[in-house]
Amino acid sequence: MDDFIAGMPKCELHLHIEGTLEPELKMALAERNGVEMPYRTVAEARDAYTFDSLSSFLVGYYESMRVLRTEPDFHDLAHAYLTRAAEQNVRYAEIFFDPQAHTSRGVPFDIVIRGLRRAVMDAERLLGVRAQLIMCFLRDFSAEYAMATLMESLPYREWIVGVGLDSDERGNPPVKFAEVFARARREGYMITAHCDVDQPGTHEHIRQCLEVIGVDRIDHGTNALEDEALTAEIARRGLGFTVCPISNGFVAGDLKAGAVRRMLDLGLRVTVNSDDPAYFGGYVTENVRAVQRELDLTRDEVARLQRNAFEIAWLPRPVKDAYLAELDAYTAGH
């Protein structure tokens, strides 16, 4: 089964590029840019990737971004992830990036997007991995700052497939950004939003994503299963969930594998992704393996997780069908 999962064509839809900053690259970029770090070695940097809650994770997560300053830095960050993705047979990825985490500390939007875009283009040409970028708004900043960031993105509209919402959910409901998402929709962006696991007001936040924001899919969102009406509406719309088991284990103490099982049984479009793999110690292959072992999934069920991902990806139908044919051929051969 491990070999089957390793070789299977994969699609990843919930991956924060800043969350792929491995300690080795972090220290190399710190030296390149003359950034003083509170540790001297890669081992010490890795030891600092420890936390016991979403809040403590976010503190270290944003602190690490200080080393990202130039266009080559963002290129090298994305290139490192896409190289790892190619090694895990990821055929297509949709990559979150957080421009406000960089513009708020003086790094121009143009620097961020050009570095990431160049890595995406290189990956398709050199690695055979196709990727698209999703720009996320940081929900603990103001809606006005989010709108300004949206407007700043418009000259690069062809490089960005959609927008999302992430960071600390407490006290920052989706409706706070309703006008921003409405404008994003008018500009042609696809829309997703984080509904983090076990957060205060989670059911109301998911309802807002459905009824106010009109999302095209939901990131995390397993608490929707606790509300029959929400679950039914999500099923009716055919929306997908991007579940991240290993990160759930860190921030919620539970892989939420039981939720994945129930979603599969209900025919919901659940997918498995890696979230912030440098911090959680598992890329997409490791996440699929973790769920498979927890639930004793069959090969057909493992393949269905990838089929769901390709189905809800923001791709033209003929491109989806080509990836699905590749997946079906692989499954039939095993």
Beta strands, then each sheet from edge to edge (+ up, - down):
strand 1: 10-16
strand 2: 90-97
strand 3: 130-138
strand 4: 160-166
strand 5: 190-195
strand 6: 217-220
strand 7: 240-243
strand 8: 269-272
sheet 1: 1+ 2+ 3+ 4+ 5+ 6+ 7+ 8+
end
